[in-house]
Amino acid sequence: MTKRKAFELTIEVWTYLAEHPEIQDKDVLPKALYKKISRLRCRCPLCSYYKMACERCILPSTGAGICTLFNVWQWYNSKRDRVRAARKIVAITQKALDALREVR
């Protein structure tokens, strides 16, 4: 998977999750979308691209394989907090994708 593809797929997944805050587990994404991530490490394009090297990932993490925004999204019961975390993931990833496009 290329960096560009990892960013684009991350944006696709997290945009959907931001729009559907009732979802608390990636396993219940629509089949077509879930199929795109089902064989990836942690069902995450970024984890797959960066090969679980959290210190290289564009998203904030504890450095011990724990993505802090993912944890907020997954563990908070508040739909508002899940939307906020998902949108933050999209925003960070979109910024990285835009920077990647500028390099060309």
Backbone torsions as a table, in degrees:
resi	resn	phi	psi	omega
1	MET	NA	134.2	177.6
2	THR	-80.4	163.4	177.1
3	LYS	-61.4	-44.3	179.1
4	ARG	-57.8	-46.2	-179.6
5	LYS	-64.6	-40.0	178.5
6	ALA	-62.2	-42.9	178.9
7	PHE	-65.6	-46.3	-178.3
8	GLU	-62.5	-42.8	179.9
9	LEU	-69.1	-37.0	175.9
10	THR	-60.1	-45.5	178.8
11	ILE	-62.1	-42.9	179.8
12	GLU	-61.2	-47.4	-178.2
13	VAL	-65.0	-49.4	-174.4
14	TRP	-75.5	-25.5	172.1
15	THR	-65.0	-43.6	177.9
16	TYR	-61.7	-44.5	-179.0
17	LEU	-66.2	-34.8	176.4
18	ALA	-66.0	-34.4	-179.9
19	GLU	-80.7	-13.2	-178.5
20	HIS	-132.1	69.6	-175.5
21	PRO	-66.8	-10.1	176.5
22	GLU	-71.0	-17.9	178.4
23	ILE	-80.4	127.9	179.3
24	GLN	-118.3	5.7	-178.5
25	ASP	-149.1	131.6	-180.0
26	LYS	-60.9	-23.2	-179.3
27	ASP	-60.0	-21.4	-177.7
28	VAL	-104.0	16.7	171.9
29	LEU	-62.5	158.7	174.1
30	PRO	-53.9	144.7	-174.0
31	LYS	-50.4	-46.2	-176.6
32	ALA	-62.4	-38.9	179.6
33	LEU	-75.3	-43.3	179.4
34	TYR	-61.7	-37.2	-179.7
35	LYS	-59.5	-33.9	-179.7
36	LYS	-67.7	-25.0	-176.8
37	ILE	-114.9	-8.1	-170.3
38	SER	-60.2	-30.5	-178.2
39	ARG	-99.1	4.1	179.9
40	LEU	-84.1	154.8	175.4
41	ARG	-56.2	128.0	-179.7
42	CYS	54.7	19.4	-175.8
43	ARG	53.3	39.2	-177.2
44	CYS	-133.0	121.5	178.3
45	PRO	-60.5	-35.1	-179.4
46	LEU	-71.4	-41.9	176.1
47	CYS	-59.7	-39.6	179.6
48	SER	-68.0	-47.1	-178.3
49	TYR	-63.0	-47.2	-177.2
50	TYR	-84.4	3.7	178.0
51	LYS	52.1	44.1	176.9
52	MET	63.8	16.2	175.9
53	ALA	-85.5	83.7	-172.4
54	CYS	-55.9	-33.7	-178.3
55	GLU	-66.0	-18.5	178.0
56	ARG	-95.1	-15.9	-176.2
57	CYS	-67.5	149.8	179.4
58	ILE	-75.7	-18.7	-179.3
59	LEU	-90.1	147.3	178.4
60	PRO	-67.4	142.6	178.4
61	SER	-147.6	170.8	176.8
62	THR	-79.5	-10.7	-177.6
63	GLY	87.8	-6.5	-178.4
64	ALA	-110.6	31.5	179.2
65	GLY	81.6	17.1	-178.9
66	ILE	-119.7	113.1	178.2
67	CYS	-81.1	117.2	-173.9
68	THR	-65.5	-40.0	179.1
69	LEU	-68.8	-36.9	176.3
70	PHE	-61.5	-42.8	179.6
71	ASN	-62.2	-41.8	176.9
72	VAL	-58.7	-48.1	-178.9
73	TRP	-61.1	-47.0	-173.3
74	GLN	-72.2	-39.4	-169.4
75	TRP	-97.8	-18.3	179.7
76	TYR	-78.9	137.6	178.2
77	ASN	-84.0	-17.2	-178.3
78	SER	-75.2	123.6	176.8
79	LYS	-61.2	-37.2	179.9
80	ARG	-60.2	-42.3	179.2
81	ASP	-68.2	-37.5	178.2
82	ARG	-66.4	-41.1	177.4
83	VAL	-62.3	-46.1	-179.4
84	ARG	-59.5	-46.0	-179.7
85	ALA	-65.0	-44.0	179.9
86	ALA	-63.2	-43.3	178.8
87	ARG	-64.7	-35.4	178.2
88	LYS	-65.6	-41.6	176.7
89	ILE	-61.1	-44.8	178.6
90	VAL	-60.9	-46.4	-177.2
91	ALA	-62.5	-45.1	178.9
92	ILE	-63.1	-44.1	-178.1
93	THR	-68.8	-39.7	178.3
94	GLN	-63.4	-40.3	178.2
95	LYS	-62.4	-42.2	178.5
96	ALA	-66.2	-40.0	177.9
97	LEU	-64.7	-43.1	177.7
98	ASP	-60.4	-41.7	178.5
99	ALA	-64.9	-36.9	178.3
100	LEU	-64.7	-39.0	179.0
101	ARG	-67.8	-34.4	-179.6
102	GLU	-68.1	-26.6	-179.0
103	VAL	-67.9	-30.4	-177.1
104	ARG	-63.8	NA	NA
